[in-house]
Amino acid sequence: MRLVAEFREALASQFEMTDMGLMCYFLGIEVKQTEQGTFISQRKYAGDILERFKMESCKPMLTPVQERLKL
C-alpha cells in the first residue's frame, strides 16, 4: 500500500487529479478488480452500440469465422 500511496502522490505532484477509489471505467473500458485479478471488457460499450442502432433484442451469435485464422 505504501508504494501505491507514493505513486499517487507522484502523479498528483505532476498532474491535476482526484483519487476516486477503485477504477470502474476508463476510456470506455469496464474494469473489474477481484481477488482473482483485474479483468477488462467492453460490455457496456457493445451494449451502447446495440442500443444506438436499436439492436439490443437481437440474438447473440458465435464468431462467424474460425478463431485465430491466419489470412
C-alpha positions as CSV (number, residue, x, y, z in Angstrom):
1,M,0.0,0.0,0.0
2,R,2.9,2.3,0.7
3,L,4.1,2.1,-3.0
4,V,0.5,2.9,-4.2
5,A,0.4,6.0,-1.9
6,E,3.8,7.1,-3.2
7,F,2.8,6.6,-6.8
8,R,-0.5,8.5,-6.2
9,E,1.5,11.4,-4.6
10,A,4.0,11.5,-7.5
11,L,1.2,11.7,-10.1
12,A,-0.6,14.4,-8.1
13,S,2.5,16.4,-8.0
14,Q,2.7,16.4,-11.8
15,F,-1.0,16.3,-12.8
16,E,-4.2,17.8,-11.6
17,M,-6.1,14.7,-10.4
18,T,-8.7,13.4,-8.0
19,D,-8.5,10.0,-6.3
20,M,-11.9,8.4,-6.7
21,G,-11.2,5.0,-5.4
22,L,-11.2,1.8,-7.4
23,M,-11.5,2.2,-11.1
24,C,-14.7,1.0,-12.7
25,Y,-14.4,2.6,-16.2
26,F,-11.5,4.0,-18.2
27,L,-11.8,5.4,-21.7
28,G,-14.9,3.3,-22.3
29,I,-13.4,0.1,-20.9
30,E,-15.1,-1.6,-17.9
31,V,-12.6,-2.6,-15.2
32,K,-13.4,-5.3,-12.6
33,Q,-10.9,-5.8,-9.8
34,T,-11.4,-9.1,-7.8
35,E,-9.2,-11.3,-5.6
36,Q,-8.5,-13.4,-8.7
37,G,-7.2,-10.5,-10.7
38,T,-8.2,-7.4,-12.8
39,F,-10.4,-8.0,-15.8
40,I,-11.3,-5.6,-18.5
41,S,-14.2,-5.7,-21.1
42,Q,-16.2,-3.6,-23.4
43,R,-19.6,-5.0,-22.5
44,K,-21.1,-1.6,-21.7
45,Y,-19.7,-0.1,-25.0
46,A,-21.0,-3.0,-27.0
47,G,-24.4,-2.7,-25.3
48,D,-24.5,1.1,-26.0
49,I,-23.7,0.4,-29.7
50,L,-26.5,-2.2,-29.9
51,E,-28.9,0.3,-28.2
52,R,-27.9,3.1,-30.5
53,F,-28.8,1.1,-33.6
54,K,-31.9,-0.5,-31.9
55,M,-30.4,-4.0,-32.0
56,E,-30.5,-4.8,-28.2
57,S,-33.1,-7.5,-28.7
58,C,-31.1,-9.3,-31.4
59,K,-30.0,-12.9,-30.8
60,P,-26.3,-13.3,-30.0
61,M,-24.2,-15.4,-32.4
62,L,-20.9,-17.2,-32.1
63,T,-17.9,-15.8,-34.0
64,P,-18.8,-16.5,-37.7
65,V,-15.2,-17.4,-38.7
66,Q,-12.6,-19.7,-37.3
67,E,-10.7,-18.1,-34.4
68,R,-7.1,-17.2,-34.8
69,L,-7.3,-17.9,-38.5
70,K,-4.2,-16.6,-40.4
71,L,-5.4,-14.8,-43.5
